[in-house]
Amino acid sequence: MTIGVLGTGRIATTLAVLFARAGHQVRLGSADAGHGRGTAARLGCPELTGGSCEEAVTGASVVIPAVLGVPGAVQVLRPWRAAVRGKILVDVTNPFTGDHTDFVGPWARGGTADLAAAFPGARLVGAFKNVWWEHLADGDASVVPDIQVVSDDAEAKQAVLRLCAATPYRYADGGGLDQAGRVERMALSGSRTGRGFAA
């Protein structure tokens, strides 16, 4: 399965490299196609290419909008609402406050539910919400907790778990989308550096 990662910031490039090193074909998408190609080239992974967001979305069966917050994910995906229909859409965002010390919105509702509402035709899976990008970038599996994967779509969840299996980390079935809020809030207790899970 080809993975399209939207964004060229820290979490986007970290996840793109993670999946590319696991042997998956990954396309890194940017609003500026040239910037996407240049960023992918600098990362130096043979399985990783870059281009526009449109190329990343339309050429992938799994799409990861790795940008800051659900509003950012909705904004970057909005032009390709039809293109993500039927695709697995992996939400890695957390509804952090600006200083990354708390969350916005009701505690009982996870950000993944908002993304699911915005793109009802996509197959929503939440993942990488209870870990910080620094842990993944460090590559030290000993400091990374079991990464929780949540979804109401059992087949999509299993597909994501299979994609993740070749990475160095441990993954766990975290339940349905109603568990997204609980999983997101695990990130605060798991902070090692105090820096945020930011794009």
C-alpha angles and dihedrals in degrees: 000000000000115000122212114202115193115209137038100226130106102288092039095053092041092054093042091054092043093057095038091054088050087062101259126134107248130186116197111210128205135175083242109053092203091054090050092052092046094049092049091049092052091052089061102213116142092213092052124085131169139216141120127336088247091057091047093051101041095043097050137076091200119046124194116188097201098186134118113290134332093285089057091048091050091049095050093045099042096091090055100043091130093045094058093052108119093008125115107256113197115204113206097164128114124203095237125167116243094270093046093236100109143008134259123225132029115331092225094057124071126213091241089068089059092051090048089053091050094050107030093167094059126087102242123212125170117212142153090028098122096052134068123238091237091062092053093044091051090057092215105138091188092073097044117092122218104294109235119224118196133184143138088222105080095191093049091048092052091048090055092046089053091050090051095046094087093055120092095251136086121246132197136195101249097187130245132338089273086073095056094095092052092048093047092054091054087073093071094055090046098054113129100173104027090237120124136256089249135159 
